[in-house]
Amino acid sequence: MNPIAFLTTGSNCLVVILVSSVLSLLGGAYLGHNYEKNYYEAKISKDSLEQKEAYEKEFAKKQAQKDLAIAQLFSALKDEQARSAGYQLQAKALYHSNNNGVVSSNCYVSYGFIRLFNASATGQTTEPASSDSITSTVDLDTVLSATIDNHLKYRQAASQIEAIKAAE
């Protein structure tokens, strides 16, 4: 029997049309679904890439701000150290000798002063001692140099805190 004649006869023709319609419908649904899936996957990928680029751009901007703040901090600390070194030289010159080059002995540092100075630096409580009025071997320029060092450290810490605040 001829297959074309079989397919074109009465009810067989309807079955062939129905099967080909179902196959076409299923094929179109499959291809449409794949197109839609690929479209949304590409869109999600594009959005993810844009988000990643935006994040990297913002990260680079924050990193540049942080690097600038650190550079400014180190510059400020360097300036502070130079000023403090100048202060210490002046203190040694001021209390080591008078205008005539004679060693000055009119200023003295007592053990009581040293006790209070150290207690204030450490934050510990202290009581008066019997040796408070005795003159120590520490001279006034050493005390002033220590004070200058302490102030330098305070200013450095304050500068670091300000740099951290600026970087955030």
HURANOR-V815118 format. One record per backbone hydrogen bond with DSSP energy under -0.5 kcal/mol. CO is the residue of the C=O (numbers start at 1). NH is the residue of the N-H. If there is no record, write none. Layout:
co=[CO,CO]
nh=[NH,NH]
//
This chain:
co=[2,3,4,5,6,9,9,10,11,12,13,14,15,16,17,18,19,20,21,22,23,24,25,26,27,28,29,30,31,32,33,34,35,36,37,38,39,40,41,42,43,44,45,46,47,48,49,50,51,52,53,54,55,56,57,58,59,60,61,62,63,64,65,66,67,68,69,70,71,72,73,74,75,76,77,78,79,80,81,82,83,84,85,86,87,88,89,90,91,92,93,96,98,102,109,110,111,112,113,114,115,116,117,118,119,119,129,131,132,134,139,139,140,141,142,143,144,145,146,147,148,149,150,151,152,153,154,155,156,157,158,159,160,161,162,163,164]
nh=[6,7,8,9,9,12,13,14,15,16,17,18,19,20,21,22,23,24,25,26,27,28,29,30,31,32,33,34,35,36,37,38,39,40,41,42,43,44,45,46,47,48,49,50,51,52,53,54,55,56,57,58,59,60,61,62,63,64,65,66,67,68,69,70,71,72,73,74,75,76,77,78,79,80,81,82,83,84,85,86,87,88,89,90,91,92,93,94,95,96,97,104,101,98,136,114,115,116,117,118,119,120,121,122,123,124,132,134,112,111,142,143,144,145,146,147,148,149,150,151,152,153,154,155,156,157,158,159,160,161,162,163,164,165,166,167,168]
//
